[in-house]
Amino acid sequence: MRRLLAILAPCALLLAACSSPPEVTEDRGVASFERVNDDAAARSLSAFATDLGLRLLAASEVDENVVVSPASLTLALAMLAEGASGEGAAQLDAALGASGSDRSRASAALLTVLADLDSDPAAFDPDSPPDHPVLHLANRVVLDDDITPNEEFLEALAHFHDAGVAVTDFSNPASVDVLSAWVTEHTAGLIEESAIEPDPRTRLVLQNAVLFGARWLEPFEEGQTEERPFTLGSGTEVSVPTLADERHIPFASEGGWGAVALPYTEDFETLVILPPEGTDPTDIDTATLRALRVGLAEGGAQVDLQIPALDVTSTVDVFAALDTLGLSSLTREGNLRGIADEDSDVVGAATQQTVLRVNEQGTIAAALTEIGVRAMAAMPEPVEVVFHVNRPYLFTVEHSDTGIVVMSGAIRDPRG
């Protein structure tokens, strides 16, 4: 760790001297990534990711489009778990379905399974799905120049999460550009800015980026796309551009829910799940989802298919959903001592941004999950008196020693 800080310290000093967009030297950390070939561990972590994603969707506003990335959220939380302690560690272990080295190796196993699908995001065309599916995953931790993190924490991030390391001065408002530049790079510009707002109490930011693109195995004909009716949750009917086709594809139904699977050219498929009329799609439970998956694997049907074209962006306040995710203790004092042996480090911000585009050719998607760890503010003194000046009042300016009143007024309308 001392070697890493020595490499990055000159850059941190430069940041402290100016408020212009900072230049940051990045390093891979003090350990190399270890590929873990354990498909069962990867599948187990994926199952817990699905559950986390459903709970995050359920915590969203029911009258808004919300797109989440369970993979991105899970990988970001797995990084955070390397520095968690006490009740925070216990809650993260429960959410991720494993603890200690098993949890770390499960994250590495998932990254290993997906590594062969990686591609340089600089070569990714955000306007055209690639002929062969691409799934680019990237992890990073950005440290404030005042933090002295535990070497074990950084080693675990590099060893099991393939996370790069950067150092910046989060008291400099321009440090957000350090976060945003990485975001733009690893999402091929689909997401342009970090949603974290650094301040002098920011200790570190964990970032996970996901970039996906794939073509349908059987593209839709553009001539069949037209405006078709779509009924909103409020009951209002609107017209939206809708893809249409008849094809033999996997189909399943369970308890009034229906689902189809649309394969891409390789490795991936999209599930489109339709709830019963009058039911919000976030009301699906894991048992119903599991039954639909089983049904899709068992056979298909000739389907008259219509699905809306999409170009949706979404931002989810993960911090506000921590209670729903069973992770409320992460905002309490002393649950992240594994990061830097500090009792006062807490999660101060957690966000996820997503982009989802669906057209006749295929799908383009990106996600960014960011978790900001900050020093907890000093607890305020308990309130003993409530004094709200919300009605006409007397205002005086007096000399302290003599008591002479310089100005005195009865304020009946503060507007003037």
C-alpha positions as CSV (number, residue, x, y, z in Angstrom):
1,M,0.0,0.0,0.0
2,R,2.9,2.4,0.8
3,R,4.2,1.8,-2.7
4,L,0.8,2.6,-4.2
5,L,0.4,5.8,-2.3
6,A,3.9,6.9,-3.2
7,I,3.1,6.4,-6.9
8,L,-0.2,8.4,-6.6
9,A,0.8,11.0,-4.1
10,P,2.2,13.6,-6.6
11,C,-1.1,13.6,-8.4
12,A,-3.0,14.1,-5.2
13,L,-0.8,17.1,-4.3
14,L,-1.5,18.6,-7.7
15,L,-5.2,18.2,-7.1
16,A,-5.0,20.1,-3.8
17,A,-3.4,23.0,-5.5
18,C,-6.1,23.7,-8.1
19,S,-9.8,23.4,-8.8
20,S,-9.5,22.6,-12.5
21,P,-10.4,19.1,-13.6
22,P,-7.8,16.9,-11.9
23,E,-5.4,14.4,-13.6
24,V,-5.2,11.1,-11.7
25,T,-2.7,8.4,-12.1
26,E,-4.3,5.0,-11.7
27,D,-2.8,1.7,-10.6
28,R,-4.1,-1.9,-10.5
29,G,-3.3,-2.1,-6.9
30,V,-1.0,-4.3,-4.9
31,A,-2.3,-7.7,-6.1
32,S,-3.3,-9.2,-9.4
33,F,-6.7,-10.6,-10.2
34,E,-7.1,-14.3,-9.6
35,R,-9.4,-16.2,-12.0
36,V,-11.6,-18.6,-10.1
37,N,-13.2,-21.5,-12.0
38,D,-16.2,-22.3,-10.0
39,D,-19.5,-22.2,-12.0
40,A,-21.6,-23.2,-9.0
41,A,-20.4,-20.2,-6.9
42,A,-21.0,-17.9,-9.9
43,R,-24.6,-19.2,-10.3
44,S,-25.2,-18.9,-6.6
45,L,-24.2,-15.3,-6.5
46,S,-26.3,-14.7,-9.6
47,A,-29.3,-16.1,-7.9
48,F,-28.9,-13.6,-5.0
49,A,-28.3,-10.8,-7.5
50,T,-31.7,-11.6,-9.1
51,D,-33.4,-11.3,-5.7
52,L,-31.6,-8.0,-5.0
53,G,-32.7,-6.7,-8.3
54,L,-36.4,-7.5,-7.7
55,R,-36.3,-5.8,-4.3
56,L,-34.7,-2.7,-5.8
57,L,-37.4,-2.6,-8.5
58,A,-40.1,-3.0,-5.8
59,A,-38.7,0.0,-3.9
60,S,-39.1,2.2,-7.0
61,E,-41.9,4.6,-7.8
62,V,-44.7,2.7,-9.4
63,D,-45.6,5.4,-11.9
64,E,-42.1,5.8,-13.4
65,N,-39.9,3.7,-15.8
66,V,-37.2,2.1,-13.7
67,V,-34.4,-0.1,-15.0
68,V,-31.9,-1.7,-12.7
69,S,-28.8,-3.9,-13.1
70,P,-28.7,-6.6,-10.5
71,A,-25.2,-7.6,-11.7
72,S,-23.8,-4.2,-11.2
73,L,-25.4,-3.7,-7.8
74,T,-24.2,-7.1,-6.7
75,L,-20.6,-6.6,-7.8
76,A,-20.5,-3.2,-6.2
77,L,-21.9,-4.5,-2.9
78,A,-19.4,-7.4,-3.0
79,M,-16.6,-4.9,-3.2
80,L,-18.0,-3.0,-0.2
81,A,-18.3,-6.2,1.7
82,E,-14.5,-6.5,1.7
83,G,-14.4,-3.5,4.1
84,A,-17.5,-4.2,6.1
85,S,-17.5,-5.2,9.8
86,G,-20.0,-6.0,12.5
87,E,-23.7,-5.8,11.6
88,G,-22.9,-4.3,8.2
89,A,-20.8,-7.4,7.3
90,A,-23.6,-9.7,8.5
91,Q,-26.2,-7.9,6.4
92,L,-24.0,-7.9,3.3
93,D,-23.3,-11.6,3.7
94,A,-27.0,-12.3,3.9
95,A,-27.7,-10.2,0.8
96,L,-25.0,-11.9,-1.2
97,G,-25.5,-15.4,0.1
98,A,-21.9,-16.0,1.2
99,S,-19.3,-14.7,3.7
100,G,-15.6,-14.3,3.9
101,S,-13.4,-15.9,1.3
102,D,-16.4,-17.8,-0.1
103,R,-18.1,-14.5,-0.9
104,S,-14.9,-13.1,-2.4
105,R,-14.3,-16.1,-4.5
106,A,-17.9,-16.1,-5.7
107,S,-17.4,-12.6,-7.1
108,A,-14.2,-13.6,-8.8
109,A,-15.9,-16.7,-10.2
110,L,-18.6,-14.6,-11.7
111,L,-16.1,-12.2,-13.3
112,T,-14.1,-15.3,-14.6
113,V,-17.2,-16.8,-16.3
114,L,-18.0,-13.5,-18.0
115,A,-14.4,-12.5,-18.9
116,D,-14.5,-14.2,-22.4
117,L,-17.4,-11.8,-23.4
118,D,-15.3,-8.7,-22.6
119,S,-14.3,-6.2,-25.3
120,D,-12.6,-2.8,-25.4
121,P,-15.4,-0.2,-24.7
122,A,-13.5,2.2,-26.9
123,A,-14.5,0.0,-29.9
124,F,-18.1,-0.3,-28.8
125,D,-20.7,1.4,-31.0
126,P,-23.5,2.6,-28.8
127,D,-25.8,3.0,-31.8
128,S,-25.5,-0.5,-33.2
129,P,-25.7,-3.9,-31.4
130,P,-22.5,-5.9,-32.1
131,D,-22.7,-9.2,-34.2
132,H,-21.3,-11.1,-31.2
133,P,-22.5,-10.3,-27.7
134,V,-20.3,-8.0,-25.6
135,L,-20.4,-7.7,-21.8
136,H,-17.8,-5.4,-20.4
137,L,-17.5,-5.2,-16.6
138,A,-15.2,-2.8,-14.7
139,N,-14.5,-2.2,-11.1
140,R,-12.6,0.7,-9.4
141,V,-12.1,2.3,-6.0
142,V,-11.2,6.0,-5.8
143,L,-9.6,7.0,-2.6
144,D,-9.4,10.4,-0.9
145,D,-5.8,11.5,-0.5
146,D,-6.3,11.8,3.3
147,I,-7.4,8.2,3.8
148,T,-4.9,5.5,4.7
149,P,-6.8,2.3,3.8
150,N,-5.9,-1.2,5.0
151,E,-3.7,-3.0,2.6
152,E,-5.8,-6.1,3.0
153,F,-8.9,-4.2,1.7
154,L,-7.1,-3.0,-1.4
155,E,-5.5,-6.4,-2.0
156,A,-9.0,-8.1,-1.8
157,L,-10.4,-5.6,-4.3
158,A,-7.6,-6.3,-6.8
159,H,-7.4,-10.0,-6.1
160,F,-11.0,-10.9,-6.2
161,H,-12.7,-8.0,-8.0
162,D,-10.1,-6.9,-10.5
163,A,-10.5,-3.4,-9.2
164,G,-8.2,-0.5,-10.2
165,V,-7.2,2.1,-7.6
166,A,-7.0,5.9,-7.9
167,V,-6.4,8.7,-5.5
168,T,-7.9,12.2,-5.6
169,D,-8.7,15.1,-3.4
170,F,-12.5,14.9,-2.7
171,S,-12.5,18.3,-1.1
172,N,-11.8,19.7,-4.6
173,P,-15.2,20.0,-6.3
174,A,-13.6,19.2,-9.6
175,S,-12.9,15.6,-8.3
176,V,-16.3,14.6,-9.7
177,D,-14.6,14.8,-13.1
178,V,-12.3,12.0,-12.0
179,L,-15.3,9.8,-11.4
180,S,-17.1,10.9,-14.6
181,A,-14.2,10.3,-16.9
182,W,-14.0,6.7,-15.9
183,V,-17.8,6.4,-16.2
184,T,-17.8,7.7,-19.8
185,E,-14.9,5.4,-20.8
186,H,-16.4,2.2,-19.4
187,T,-19.9,2.8,-20.6
188,A,-18.9,3.9,-24.1
189,G,-20.5,7.3,-23.4
190,L,-23.9,5.9,-22.7
191,I,-23.6,7.2,-19.2
192,E,-21.6,10.5,-19.1
193,E,-21.4,11.6,-15.5
194,S,-21.0,10.2,-12.1
195,A,-24.1,10.7,-9.8
196,I,-21.8,11.0,-6.7
197,E,-21.3,14.5,-5.3
198,P,-18.0,14.5,-3.5
199,D,-17.4,16.7,-0.5
200,P,-14.6,17.0,2.1
201,R,-16.1,14.1,4.2
202,T,-16.0,11.7,1.2
203,R,-13.4,9.0,2.0
204,L,-13.7,6.7,-1.1
205,V,-16.1,5.9,-3.9
206,L,-16.6,2.3,-5.3
207,Q,-17.6,2.2,-9.0
208,N,-18.9,-0.7,-11.1
209,A,-19.7,-0.3,-14.8
210,V,-21.6,-2.7,-17.0
211,L,-21.8,-2.3,-20.8
212,F,-23.8,-4.8,-22.9
213,G,-24.7,-5.2,-26.5
214,A,-26.1,-8.0,-28.6
215,R,-28.1,-8.7,-31.7
216,W,-31.3,-10.8,-31.8
217,L,-30.8,-14.2,-33.2
218,E,-33.9,-13.4,-35.4
219,P,-34.1,-9.7,-35.9
220,F,-37.5,-8.0,-36.3
221,E,-38.5,-6.5,-39.6
222,E,-38.4,-2.7,-39.5
223,G,-41.5,-2.5,-41.7
224,Q,-43.5,-4.2,-39.0
225,T,-42.7,-1.6,-36.4
226,E,-45.5,0.9,-35.9
227,E,-47.4,2.9,-33.3
228,R,-49.6,0.6,-31.2
229,P,-51.7,1.1,-28.1
230,F,-50.1,0.7,-24.6
231,T,-52.1,1.1,-21.4
232,L,-50.3,2.9,-18.6
233,G,-50.7,1.8,-14.9
234,S,-53.2,4.7,-14.5
235,G,-55.4,3.2,-17.1
236,T,-54.6,5.8,-19.7
237,E,-54.0,4.5,-23.2
238,V,-51.2,5.9,-25.3
239,S,-49.5,4.9,-28.6
240,V,-45.8,3.7,-28.6
241,P,-43.5,2.4,-31.3
242,T,-43.9,-1.4,-31.1
243,L,-41.9,-4.3,-32.7
244,A,-44.1,-7.1,-34.1
245,D,-43.6,-10.6,-35.5
246,E,-44.8,-14.1,-35.4
247,R,-42.2,-16.7,-34.3
248,H,-41.7,-20.0,-32.4
249,I,-40.1,-19.1,-29.2
250,P,-40.0,-20.3,-25.5
251,F,-43.3,-19.4,-23.7
252,A,-44.5,-20.0,-20.2
253,S,-47.3,-19.0,-17.9
254,E,-47.8,-19.1,-14.2
255,G,-50.6,-17.7,-12.0
256,G,-51.7,-15.2,-14.7
257,W,-48.2,-14.1,-15.5
258,G,-46.8,-14.8,-19.0
259,A,-43.2,-14.9,-20.3
260,V,-41.3,-15.3,-23.5
261,A,-37.6,-15.7,-24.1
262,L,-35.9,-13.9,-27.0
263,P,-32.5,-15.3,-27.8
264,Y,-29.5,-13.2,-29.0
265,T,-26.9,-14.6,-31.5
266,E,-25.0,-16.2,-28.6
267,D,-24.8,-16.6,-24.9
268,F,-27.7,-14.3,-23.8
269,E,-31.5,-14.1,-24.0
270,T,-34.1,-11.5,-23.0
271,L,-37.1,-12.5,-20.9
272,V,-40.2,-10.4,-21.4
273,I,-42.6,-11.0,-18.5
274,L,-46.2,-9.7,-18.7
275,P,-48.2,-9.5,-15.4
276,P,-51.9,-10.1,-15.1
277,E,-54.0,-7.0,-16.0
278,G,-54.1,-4.5,-13.2
279,T,-50.9,-5.9,-11.5
280,D,-47.7,-3.9,-11.3
281,P,-44.7,-5.8,-12.8
282,T,-42.7,-5.3,-9.6
283,D,-45.2,-7.4,-7.7
284,I,-43.7,-10.6,-9.1
285,D,-42.2,-12.9,-6.4
286,T,-39.2,-15.2,-6.7
287,A,-41.3,-18.3,-6.8
288,T,-43.3,-17.1,-9.8
289,L,-40.2,-16.0,-11.5
290,R,-38.6,-19.4,-10.9
291,A,-41.7,-21.2,-12.2
292,L,-41.6,-19.1,-15.4
293,R,-37.9,-19.8,-15.9
294,V,-38.6,-23.5,-15.6
295,G,-41.5,-23.3,-18.1
296,L,-39.4,-21.4,-20.6
297,A,-36.8,-24.1,-20.5
298,E,-39.3,-26.9,-21.2
299,G,-40.7,-25.8,-24.5
300,G,-42.0,-23.2,-26.9
301,A,-45.0,-22.0,-28.9
302,Q,-45.8,-20.1,-32.0
303,V,-46.3,-16.6,-30.6
304,D,-47.9,-13.5,-32.1
305,L,-45.4,-11.1,-30.6
306,Q,-45.5,-7.4,-30.0
307,I,-43.0,-5.6,-27.7
308,P,-42.3,-1.9,-27.4
309,A,-39.1,-0.4,-28.7
310,L,-37.2,1.2,-25.9
311,D,-34.8,4.0,-25.2
312,V,-35.0,4.4,-21.5
313,T,-32.6,6.0,-18.9
314,S,-33.1,5.5,-15.2
315,T,-31.5,6.7,-12.0
316,V,-32.2,4.8,-8.8
317,D,-31.3,6.1,-5.3
318,V,-29.9,2.9,-3.9
319,F,-29.1,4.7,-0.6
320,A,-32.8,5.3,-0.1
321,A,-33.6,1.6,-0.7
322,L,-31.0,0.2,1.7
323,D,-33.7,-0.7,4.3
324,T,-35.6,-2.6,1.6
325,L,-32.5,-4.4,0.6
326,G,-31.8,-5.5,4.2
327,L,-28.7,-3.3,4.4
328,S,-29.8,-0.5,6.7
329,S,-26.8,-0.9,9.1
330,L,-24.4,0.3,6.4
331,T,-25.4,3.9,7.2
332,R,-24.6,3.5,10.9
333,E,-21.4,4.2,12.7
334,G,-18.6,1.6,12.8
335,N,-19.7,-1.0,10.2
336,L,-16.9,-0.4,7.7
337,R,-13.9,-0.7,9.9
338,G,-12.3,-3.1,7.4
339,I,-11.6,-0.2,5.0
340,A,-9.3,1.9,7.2
341,D,-9.8,0.9,10.9
342,E,-12.1,3.9,11.4
343,D,-15.2,3.8,13.6
344,S,-16.9,6.6,11.8
345,D,-16.9,5.5,8.1
346,V,-20.4,4.9,6.7
347,V,-22.1,4.6,3.4
348,G,-23.1,8.2,2.6
349,A,-24.4,7.8,-1.0
350,A,-25.3,4.9,-3.3
351,T,-26.8,5.3,-6.8
352,Q,-27.4,3.3,-9.9
353,Q,-27.8,4.8,-13.4
354,T,-28.9,2.7,-16.3
355,V,-29.6,3.0,-20.1
356,L,-31.6,0.5,-22.0
357,R,-32.2,0.6,-25.8
358,V,-34.2,-2.1,-27.6
359,N,-34.9,-2.0,-31.4
360,E,-35.3,-4.3,-34.4
361,Q,-31.7,-5.3,-34.4
362,G,-31.1,-6.0,-30.7
363,T,-30.2,-4.5,-27.4
364,I,-27.8,-1.9,-26.0
365,A,-27.5,-1.4,-22.3
366,A,-25.2,0.2,-19.7
367,A,-25.3,0.5,-15.9
368,L,-23.2,2.3,-13.3
369,T,-23.4,1.6,-9.6
370,E,-21.5,3.9,-7.3
371,I,-21.1,3.7,-3.5
372,G,-19.7,6.6,-1.6
373,V,-18.1,6.1,1.8
374,R,-17.8,9.1,4.0
375,A,-16.8,10.1,7.5
376,M,-19.9,10.4,9.7
377,A,-20.7,13.9,10.8
378,A,-20.5,14.8,14.5
379,M,-23.8,14.0,16.2
380,P,-25.7,17.3,16.9
381,E,-26.6,18.2,20.5
382,P,-30.1,17.1,21.4
383,V,-32.8,19.8,20.8
384,E,-34.1,21.3,24.1
385,V,-36.2,24.2,22.8
386,V,-38.1,24.7,19.5
387,F,-38.0,28.4,18.4
388,H,-39.6,28.8,15.0
389,V,-40.0,32.5,14.1
390,N,-43.1,32.0,12.0
391,R,-45.3,34.9,13.1
392,P,-44.8,38.7,13.7
393,Y,-41.8,39.4,16.0
394,L,-39.7,42.1,17.5
395,F,-36.2,42.6,16.2
396,T,-33.6,44.8,18.0
397,V,-29.9,45.7,17.5
398,E,-28.2,46.5,20.8
399,H,-24.8,47.4,22.2
400,S,-23.7,44.6,24.5
401,D,-21.9,46.6,27.1
402,T,-24.3,49.6,27.5
403,G,-27.5,48.0,26.4
404,I,-28.2,50.9,24.0
405,V,-30.7,49.8,21.3
406,V,-29.4,50.9,18.0
407,M,-32.3,49.6,15.9
408,S,-35.7,48.1,17.0
409,G,-38.5,46.9,14.8
410,A,-41.7,44.9,14.9
411,I,-41.5,42.6,11.9
412,R,-44.9,41.6,10.7
413,D,-44.0,40.7,7.1
414,P,-40.4,39.7,6.5
415,R,-40.8,40.2,2.7
416,G,-40.6,44.0,3.3
